[in-house]
Structures are given as C-alpha cells and as structure tokens.
Amino acid sequence: MPAATGVLPAAEAGTVTLGGDLSVNRMGFGAMRLTGKGIWGPPLDCAEALAVLRRAVDLGVNFIDTADSYGPYVSEELIAEALWPYPAGLVIASKAGWVRHGPAIWQHNAAPGHIEEALAGTLKRLRLERIDVYQLHVPDPAVSFDASMETLARLREQGKIRDVGLSNVTLEHVERARRIVPIVSVQNRYSFSDREWDYLVNYCEKNGIAFLPWGPMAQGRKANEVIEKIAAARGISTAVVSLAWLLGRSPVMVPIPGTSSVKHVEENISAAGLRLSDAEFAELNAVAPRPYWLRV
C-alpha cells in the first residue's frame, strides 16, 4: 500500500536518471533469487515467485534486474509471466556473459556471437522489441573486452538496446567501455561491510552513472554488531538498516535486493523510507570493512 506520505514506498528514497532520460526509483528489485537452488531451474513455489514480482511493482519498484543466466532463462520468463503487459515506466535490465551447465556452475562467454544470441533470447522471453538496459554480466578473459563492448554498441545502434551497463568490472573497464558506448550503470558487489569498490562508487557519482550493488546485506561479526544495535533500537530488521546505509551512501546508489518471499520484499522495500541519523551513519562508517574473502 502507499506510504503515509502518499508516495509509493519504493519511491521514498527518490530517483536516479539512467542515460539522461530514464528515471527510476532508487529501490529496485533483483530477480536472481526467484529461481531454484543454485540459481538453477524453476522456483520451488512458482506462485510465490510471481506474487513477489507483482508485489514489488505494487510498492513502487520500477527497476527490475535480471539475467539470461538466472535459471538459466527462468528469471526472465517469470518476469514476463507476472508483469506483461508491463506497466508504464517499468524498466527491466538484463545481462549476458555467463552460460550455465548446472546448479552453481558458471562459465564465461562474452563472445560477440553469443551476446547477439543471448540478447535475441532475452527479448523473446521478456516479450520486448527493445530492452531498456542491457549489461555485460562479466568480462570474459578469453574474449577482447573491447569486442564485447563494440557488440553492445552495435546492438544499441540497431535499436535493440536502449542503454548499456556493466557488471563485475574495474574502473579501467568502465573507462574503456565509455570510449566505445555510453554507460548508464555499473553493478558490482558492495555493502556496508564490503566496500572494496568505494572508489568506483565515487567515480559513478561524479559521472552520473547509477551504481547497482549486489550482495547488499552487511556480513561479518563486527559489522553485524553495529547493524543489530541500530536495528534493535529502531525495531526493524538488520536488512533494512543495511539497505538504508546504501541509500545514504550515494545519490546514484540503486539497491536491488532479491528474495523469493513476499514478506521479505515488503521488508526490503521499506528501507527506502528509512533515514539514518547523522550519528547512526557516523557509527556505521566508523566500522572498518573487511575484505570480502576475510569476512567472518
């Protein structure tokens, strides 16, 4: 239901503009977890997965992130089944660059031919003629990065892609890509407890590029102690505090938390309306994050 202010909950954190003309609410939804175990196959409860997507949109989410590798294909198919014909203003972002051969198995493929085939499949499954945002899911060490980006640029020129994004990249990748095609978003692992890509967030903010953090929930003993303290004082979940910190971190931050539960999607989206106090934000920022591979 709408918030007390009359603004839909996902809109309470404001908006960000992609590519200069595509405005989305800063609380999005990531559709990876709608699939089966190991991001493989259909969900255990298909009706719940469809309900999650519809509830997210009802609450004001107008940016949904997916990929052809989620399932594979399952996530895109669920989005179309749940939401097509799509409501006005809904932005769907998908990706290519991984191929799947089994649960929790991921293999690089960002070859130009594969990207073209992947996009064609994505458009068919999502029932679209053009996708709003199409992202290179990950650079392929066996394929020229420039060749991958040139393919995305060509598909954009053909009218099959509105805007291009990147995922799992370095600053060098972003700068190289921008010399080939405009980049509207970067999606990397990032959270309160995992700030390895702080400098890339700052770069995106400076250059008007949306940053989509995956793995957005705080982890680690020390991080959780502070998060739990603030959550308990406010009577909310640690997930909401984690997401609120992200929203306060940068105006170009667009969290895309995923879940297969209607209850949890409602909880996550409520974070858009939470404003941490200056004292809370300072206390959180005083906790030094640990490297991803050392978190305990």
Summary of the structure (lengths in Angstrom):
residues: 296
radius of gyration: 18.3
end to end distance: 37.6
largest distance: 53.4
contacts: 1033
relative contact order: 0.14
helix: 42%
strand: 20%
